[in-house]
Every structure is written in C-alpha cells, then in structure tokens.
Amino acid sequence: MDIKIDINRLTKDELIELNKLIFNRIKYLNDLESIKRRSLFNKGDFVSFEYDNKYILGIITKINIKTVSILTENGKEWRVSPSLLKKAIKSNASALT
C-alpha cells in the first residue's frame, strides 16, 4: 500500500478531522475483528487461556459483547477477551461437566 498524504499542507482543523476519521476507522476494524473472533465460540465450549504463566481451563457460560464468561472446574468465574481464548480438548475438561 503506497498512500501519500502530505500532512504538512493540512490545516489544524483538517488534521483534527483526519485524526477522528482514522480513530473511527481503527475502532471499526477492531470491532469487526472482535465479532469475528467471538463468533468462533459457543456457549458450552471448552476453552483455555493463559493467566500468570498458567493455563486455565473452563467452559463458556456466556458470550458478551467484548468478553466471554468462563467457569473453571474450581468454580471461579472469569471474563476473558475472545482474542485470548483457545478451544480445548474435551477430555481435558471432562471434570467441568
């Protein structure tokens, strides 16, 4: 991609408007990525994520807009970004059912 914009020719107001456009576009792309990532998971899926250099294993109990609620076998609930989750093998999580 070879986009050339000479920002030195833009006024302060134009730069502020350009900044808003860029910010909104990045937010939109992040939201799309989050939706795509969230759609990979369903309630009841076994998942894992890393926390404090340990893998936490659990089952999805709820899928929220920005996070996924996870219940671990020791009964602790976590709210985790979908980008941090990996699907887990059922045999490793059988104690949760």
C-alpha positions as CSV (number, residue, x, y, z in Angstrom):
1,M,0.0,0.0,0.0
2,D,1.5,3.3,-1.1
3,I,-0.7,6.1,0.1
4,K,0.9,9.5,0.1
5,I,-0.7,12.3,2.1
6,D,1.2,15.5,2.6
7,I,0.0,16.4,6.1
8,N,2.2,19.5,6.1
9,R,-0.3,21.1,3.8
10,L,-3.3,20.4,6.1
11,T,-4.7,23.0,8.4
12,K,-5.1,22.2,12.1
13,D,-8.8,21.7,11.7
14,E,-8.2,19.3,8.8
15,L,-5.7,17.4,10.8
16,I,-8.2,17.1,13.7
17,E,-10.8,15.8,11.3
18,L,-8.3,13.4,9.7
19,N,-7.4,12.1,13.2
20,K,-11.1,11.5,14.0
21,L,-11.6,9.6,10.7
22,I,-8.5,7.4,11.4
23,F,-9.6,6.8,15.0
24,N,-13.1,5.8,13.9
25,R,-11.8,3.5,11.2
26,I,-9.4,1.7,13.5
27,K,-12.2,1.3,16.1
28,Y,-14.5,-0.2,13.4
29,L,-11.8,-2.6,12.2
30,N,-11.2,-3.7,15.8
31,D,-14.9,-4.2,16.4
32,L,-15.1,-6.4,13.2
33,E,-12.2,-8.4,14.4
34,S,-13.8,-8.9,17.8
35,I,-17.1,-10.0,16.3
36,K,-15.2,-12.5,14.0
37,R,-13.2,-13.8,17.0
38,R,-16.3,-14.1,19.2
39,S,-18.2,-16.0,16.5
40,L,-15.7,-18.8,16.8
41,F,-17.0,-19.8,20.2
42,N,-20.4,-21.0,21.5
43,K,-21.9,-21.4,25.0
44,G,-20.8,-24.7,26.4
45,D,-17.4,-24.8,24.5
46,F,-14.4,-26.0,26.5
47,V,-11.7,-23.3,26.2
48,S,-8.3,-22.4,27.7
49,F,-6.4,-19.2,28.3
50,E,-3.2,-18.2,29.9
51,Y,-3.0,-16.3,33.1
52,D,0.0,-15.7,35.2
53,N,2.1,-18.2,33.2
54,K,-0.5,-20.9,33.8
55,Y,-3.2,-22.4,31.5
56,I,-6.7,-22.0,32.8
57,L,-9.3,-24.5,31.5
58,G,-13.0,-23.8,31.6
59,I,-16.4,-23.9,29.9
60,I,-18.1,-20.9,28.3
61,T,-21.2,-19.9,30.2
62,K,-22.0,-16.6,28.4
63,I,-20.8,-14.7,25.4
64,N,-20.9,-10.9,26.0
65,I,-20.2,-8.1,23.6
66,K,-16.5,-7.6,24.5
67,T,-15.8,-10.6,26.8
68,V,-16.6,-14.3,27.2
69,S,-17.6,-15.6,30.6
70,I,-15.8,-18.8,31.6
71,L,-16.4,-21.1,34.5
72,T,-13.4,-23.2,35.7
73,E,-13.7,-26.6,37.5
74,N,-12.9,-24.9,40.8
75,G,-16.0,-22.7,40.4
76,K,-14.2,-19.5,39.7
77,E,-15.7,-17.3,37.0
78,W,-13.6,-15.3,34.5
79,R,-14.4,-12.7,31.9
80,V,-11.9,-13.0,29.1
81,S,-11.4,-11.3,25.8
82,P,-12.1,-13.8,23.0
83,S,-8.7,-13.0,21.5
84,L,-7.1,-14.8,24.4
85,L,-9.1,-18.0,24.2
86,K,-8.3,-21.3,22.5
87,K,-10.6,-24.2,22.1
88,A,-9.7,-27.0,24.5
89,I,-9.9,-30.8,24.1
90,K,-13.0,-32.2,25.9
91,S,-11.1,-35.0,27.6
92,N,-9.0,-32.4,29.5
93,A,-12.1,-30.6,30.6
94,S,-14.4,-33.5,31.4
95,A,-14.4,-32.7,35.1
96,L,-16.3,-29.5,34.3
97,T,-19.5,-31.2,33.0
